[in-house]
Amino acid sequence: MPKVRFLQNGQVKEVEAKEGDSILQIALDAGIPMEHACGGNGFCTTCMCHVKEGMENLSPRNDREENMGVMNDPERLSCQAQVQGDVEVEVIEY
């Protein structure tokens, strides 16, 4: 099982994840608060995160991310980035 390490407000929480789940879903299932104003549908940028390690272990950037202007590493929309291996992400708070 992949592991996802979340960095938020100086705290670190590592959780096991099901391959294919989005970073957002993994965070919410683990009780990690992550903003998602559009309900995780890729139509806003409130769930933006910075991928610190493991960008190669995420699904490729998709059209929804590109349409929202999320085109450069290390930024990803957590609702669209599906985990395929170990990843470390920094949760951005607005």
HULIN-V939243 format. One record per residue. RES is the residue in three letters. NEAR is the number of other ideal C-beta (glycine too) atoms within 8 Angstrom. D_FIRST is the distance of its C-alpha to the first C-alpha in whole Angstrom. Layout:
# HULIN-V939243
RES|NEAR|D_FIRST, RES|NEAR|D_FIRST
This chain:
# HULIN-V939243
MET|6|0, PRO|12|4, LYS|10|7, VAL|15|10, ARG|12|13, PHE|13|16, LEU|10|20, GLN|10|22, ASN|4|26, GLY|3|25, GLN|6|22, VAL|6|19, LYS|9|16, GLU|7|12, VAL|11|10, GLU|5|6, ALA|11|6, LYS|6|6, GLU|9|7, GLY|6|11, ASP|10|11, SER|12|14, ILE|15|14, LEU|12|17, GLN|10|15, ILE|14|12, ALA|14|15, LEU|9|18, ASP|8|15, ALA|9|15, GLY|5|19, ILE|11|19, PRO|5|22, MET|11|22, GLU|8|25, HIS|12|25, ALA|6|29, CYS|10|28, GLY|5|26, GLY|10|23, ASN|7|25, GLY|11|25, PHE|6|29, CYS|8|29, THR|8|28, THR|9|27, CYS|13|23, MET|11|24, CYS|15|21, HIS|9|22, VAL|15|19, LYS|9|19, GLU|8|17, GLY|11|14, MET|10|17, GLU|5|16, ASN|10|12, LEU|14|14, SER|7|16, PRO|4|19, ARG|8|22, ASN|9|24, ASP|5|27, ARG|11|27, GLU|13|26, GLU|10|28, ASN|6|31, MET|11|30, GLY|6|31, VAL|12|27, MET|6|28, ASN|5|27, ASP|5|24, PRO|8|23, GLU|9|23, ARG|16|21, LEU|14|22, SER|15|19, CYS|14|19, GLN|13|19, ALA|13|16, GLN|9|13, VAL|16|10, GLN|9|9, GLY|9|8, ASP|10|9, VAL|16|12, GLU|11|14, VAL|15|17, GLU|9|20, VAL|11|21, ILE|7|25, GLU|6|27, TYR|4|31
